[in-house]
Amino acid sequence: MIKIKAFGSGSSGNGYLIDDGHSQLIIEAGVPFAKVQEMMQHNFTRLHGVLVTHEHRDHCKYIRSFVDKVGANIYATKGTTDAMFKDDVLGLKFINRYRFKTLQYKQPVEIGSWTVTAFETMHDVAEPCGFLIDNLDGDRLVFITDSYYVRYKFRNVTHMMIEANYDNGIIERKLGVDKFGKKLKTRIKQSHFDLANTIEFVKANKSDKLQEIHLIHLSDSNSNAKQFKEAVQRVAGVPVYIA
């Protein structure tokens, strides 16, 4: 059984731990490493990899700390890795890339007790991805964040970690019709799942094997956690958690 822990979720920083009792994976490196250390009780002995979906800093700002202080490799697409190395703020300029392993869309990679398959997502970055993650016990987790659309359907999913960033009605009410408001609304709608997309994804991918859903990357100002949880739970019929 997969256990899921959120270090942080949202524009201030994203990071998650998945643990199947055999080995662990961390997804995203956007939370201060000191906080991750504390929540991991300074124990990284079962950590086999750090997965990064894309190069925006709320997903990878602290990647240098993982490279320096944790033995696990970093897994990302080539486009994401190249973009991280170009970002001077991340401090990777003089780091050897041997710890960075390249993921290719739809090509499974074994990491510890997990098989990770990256798939294409839609975001305003170089080469973003989501993850389909299987383990030896037959669990299957799908992870999607920062994408306005996903073209794939997945069978026999047991766990979902899926973005529910905003509600269209909320941003239409809260963001004005001035130039800045229109630009911001357009950027949000072209970069993130809204609640309606989340619900449609759940409908299209739920099965009798589905055990739980974790809603991630909720906007601080354009979402309603209680409303989102209740709406998805009605559709899914399984426990829904807010990261």
C-alpha positions as CSV (number, residue, x, y, z in Angstrom):
1,M,0.0,0.0,0.0
2,I,1.3,3.5,-0.9
3,K,1.5,6.1,1.8
4,I,1.6,9.7,0.7
5,K,2.9,12.7,2.5
6,A,3.0,16.3,1.4
7,F,5.9,18.5,2.4
8,G,4.2,21.4,0.8
9,S,1.8,22.1,-2.1
10,G,1.0,25.3,-4.0
11,S,2.8,28.3,-5.5
12,S,4.9,28.7,-2.3
13,G,6.6,25.3,-2.9
14,N,5.8,21.7,-3.8
15,G,7.1,18.5,-2.5
16,Y,5.7,15.0,-1.8
17,L,6.9,11.6,-0.5
18,I,5.5,8.3,-1.6
19,D,6.4,5.2,0.3
20,D,5.3,1.6,-0.4
21,G,7.1,0.0,2.6
22,H,10.0,-1.1,0.3
23,S,11.4,2.1,-1.0
24,Q,10.6,5.8,-1.3
25,L,10.4,8.5,-3.9
26,I,10.2,12.2,-3.5
27,I,8.3,14.1,-6.2
28,E,9.3,17.8,-6.7
29,A,12.0,19.7,-4.8
30,G,10.3,23.1,-4.2
31,V,10.1,22.9,-0.4
32,P,13.1,24.0,1.7
33,F,15.3,21.1,2.4
34,A,15.4,21.7,6.1
35,K,11.6,21.1,6.3
36,V,11.9,18.0,4.2
37,Q,14.7,16.7,6.5
38,E,12.5,17.3,9.5
39,M,9.5,15.6,8.0
40,M,11.7,12.7,6.9
41,Q,13.2,12.5,10.5
42,H,16.6,12.9,8.8
43,N,16.3,9.4,7.4
44,F,16.8,9.1,3.6
45,T,18.0,5.5,3.7
46,R,15.1,4.2,1.7
47,L,14.9,7.1,-0.7
48,H,15.7,5.9,-4.2
49,G,14.9,8.9,-6.4
50,V,13.7,12.5,-6.7
51,L,11.3,13.2,-9.5
52,V,10.9,16.7,-11.0
53,T,8.0,17.6,-13.3
54,H,9.3,20.9,-14.7
55,E,11.7,23.8,-14.0
56,H,9.5,26.3,-12.3
57,R,11.1,27.2,-9.0
58,D,8.1,26.2,-6.8
59,H,8.9,22.6,-8.1
60,C,12.7,22.6,-8.1
61,K,14.1,25.6,-6.2
62,Y,15.9,23.3,-3.6
63,I,17.2,20.7,-6.0
64,R,20.9,21.7,-5.2
65,S,20.3,20.6,-1.6
66,F,19.1,17.2,-2.7
67,V,22.1,16.8,-5.0
68,D,24.5,17.8,-2.2
69,K,22.9,16.0,0.8
70,V,21.0,13.0,-0.5
71,G,22.4,10.0,-2.3
72,A,19.3,9.4,-4.5
73,N,19.5,10.4,-8.2
74,I,17.4,13.2,-9.8
75,Y,14.9,12.2,-12.5
76,A,13.5,14.6,-15.1
77,T,13.1,15.1,-18.8
78,K,16.1,16.5,-20.7
79,G,14.2,19.7,-21.3
80,T,13.6,20.1,-17.6
81,T,17.2,19.3,-16.7
82,D,18.6,21.7,-19.2
83,A,16.3,24.5,-18.0
84,M,17.3,23.9,-14.4
85,F,21.0,24.0,-15.3
86,K,20.4,27.3,-17.1
87,D,18.8,28.9,-14.0
88,D,21.6,30.5,-12.1
89,V,19.5,30.8,-9.0
90,L,19.4,27.0,-8.6
91,G,23.2,26.9,-8.2
92,L,23.8,24.0,-10.6
93,K,26.2,25.8,-13.0
94,F,29.3,23.8,-11.8
95,I,27.5,20.6,-10.8
96,N,28.3,17.4,-12.7
97,R,25.2,16.0,-14.3
98,Y,25.9,12.3,-13.5
99,R,23.3,12.4,-10.8
100,F,20.7,13.6,-13.2
101,K,18.9,10.8,-15.0
102,T,16.8,11.5,-18.2
103,L,13.2,10.5,-18.4
104,Q,11.6,10.1,-21.8
105,Y,7.9,10.2,-22.5
106,K,6.3,6.8,-22.3
107,Q,9.5,5.0,-21.5
108,P,9.4,3.1,-18.1
109,V,12.3,3.4,-15.7
110,E,12.9,1.2,-12.7
111,I,13.7,3.1,-9.5
112,G,13.9,1.0,-6.4
113,S,10.6,-0.9,-6.0
114,W,8.9,1.5,-8.5
115,T,8.5,1.7,-12.2
116,V,8.1,5.3,-13.3
117,T,6.7,6.3,-16.7
118,A,6.8,10.0,-17.6
119,F,4.1,11.3,-19.9
120,E,3.5,14.6,-21.6
121,T,1.6,17.4,-19.9
122,M,0.7,20.9,-21.1
123,H,2.4,23.8,-19.4
124,D,4.4,26.9,-20.3
125,V,7.8,25.3,-19.8
126,A,10.4,23.3,-21.8
127,E,9.4,19.7,-21.5
128,P,6.9,19.1,-18.6
129,C,5.7,15.7,-17.5
130,G,3.4,13.8,-15.2
131,F,4.2,10.4,-13.8
132,L,2.5,7.0,-13.9
133,I,4.1,5.1,-11.0
134,D,3.7,1.4,-10.4
135,N,5.2,-0.8,-7.6
136,L,5.9,-4.4,-7.0
137,D,2.7,-4.8,-4.9
138,G,0.4,-3.9,-7.8
139,D,-0.3,-0.3,-6.7
140,R,-0.6,2.3,-9.5
141,L,-0.3,6.0,-8.8
142,V,-0.9,8.8,-11.4
143,F,0.7,12.2,-10.6
144,I,-0.4,15.3,-12.5
145,T,0.3,19.0,-11.7
146,D,0.7,22.2,-13.7
147,S,-1.1,21.2,-16.8
148,Y,-4.3,22.5,-18.4
149,Y,-4.9,19.2,-20.3
150,V,-3.9,15.5,-20.3
151,R,-4.5,13.5,-23.4
152,Y,-4.0,10.1,-21.8
153,K,-6.3,7.7,-19.9
154,F,-4.9,5.2,-17.4
155,R,-6.2,1.8,-16.4
156,N,-6.3,0.2,-12.9
157,V,-5.2,3.4,-11.0
158,T,-5.2,2.9,-7.3
159,H,-4.0,6.3,-6.2
160,M,-4.3,9.8,-7.8
161,M,-2.3,12.9,-7.0
162,I,-3.9,15.4,-9.2
163,E,-3.9,19.2,-9.4
164,A,-7.1,21.1,-8.7
165,N,-5.6,24.6,-8.9
166,Y,-8.6,26.9,-9.4
167,D,-12.3,27.2,-10.0
168,N,-13.2,29.1,-13.1
169,G,-16.1,30.9,-11.4
170,I,-13.8,32.2,-8.7
171,I,-11.2,33.7,-11.0
172,E,-13.9,35.2,-13.1
173,R,-15.3,37.0,-10.0
174,K,-12.0,37.9,-8.4
175,L,-9.9,38.9,-11.4
176,G,-11.0,42.1,-13.1
177,V,-11.5,42.9,-16.7
178,D,-8.5,45.2,-16.8
179,K,-5.4,44.3,-18.9
180,F,-3.6,42.7,-16.0
181,G,-6.6,40.6,-14.9
182,K,-7.2,39.3,-18.4
183,K,-3.5,38.4,-18.8
184,L,-3.4,36.6,-15.5
185,K,-6.6,34.7,-16.2
186,T,-5.3,33.6,-19.6
187,R,-2.0,32.4,-18.1
188,I,-3.8,30.4,-15.3
189,K,-6.2,28.8,-17.7
190,Q,-3.4,27.8,-20.1
191,S,-1.2,26.4,-17.4
192,H,-3.3,24.6,-14.8
193,F,-6.1,22.1,-14.1
194,D,-9.3,23.7,-12.8
195,L,-11.8,21.9,-10.7
196,A,-13.9,20.9,-13.8
197,N,-10.9,19.4,-15.5
198,T,-10.0,17.5,-12.3
199,I,-13.5,16.0,-12.1
200,E,-13.5,15.0,-15.7
201,F,-10.1,13.3,-15.3
202,V,-11.3,11.4,-12.3
203,K,-14.4,10.3,-14.1
204,A,-12.4,9.1,-17.1
205,N,-9.8,7.2,-15.1
206,K,-11.5,5.8,-12.0
207,S,-12.0,2.1,-11.6
208,D,-13.0,-0.4,-8.9
209,K,-9.3,-0.4,-7.9
210,L,-9.2,3.3,-7.0
211,Q,-8.4,3.7,-3.3
212,E,-7.8,7.4,-2.7
213,I,-7.3,10.8,-4.3
214,H,-5.0,13.6,-3.2
215,L,-5.8,17.0,-4.6
216,I,-2.6,19.1,-5.0
217,H,-1.4,22.6,-5.9
218,L,-4.6,24.4,-4.9
219,S,-4.4,28.1,-5.5
220,D,-4.4,30.1,-2.2
221,S,-6.7,32.7,-3.7
222,N,-8.6,30.9,-6.5
223,S,-9.8,27.7,-4.8
224,N,-12.0,26.4,-2.1
225,A,-10.6,23.3,-0.4
226,K,-13.9,22.2,1.2
227,Q,-15.8,22.6,-2.0
228,F,-13.2,20.9,-4.1
229,K,-12.9,17.9,-1.7
230,E,-16.7,17.4,-1.6
231,A,-17.1,17.8,-5.4
232,V,-14.4,15.2,-6.2
233,Q,-15.5,12.8,-3.5
234,R,-19.0,12.7,-4.9
235,V,-17.7,11.7,-8.3
236,A,-14.9,9.3,-7.1
237,G,-16.7,7.5,-4.2
238,V,-13.3,7.2,-2.4
239,P,-11.6,9.3,0.3
240,V,-10.2,12.6,-1.0
241,Y,-7.4,14.5,0.7
242,I,-6.2,18.0,0.3
243,A,-2.4,18.4,0.2
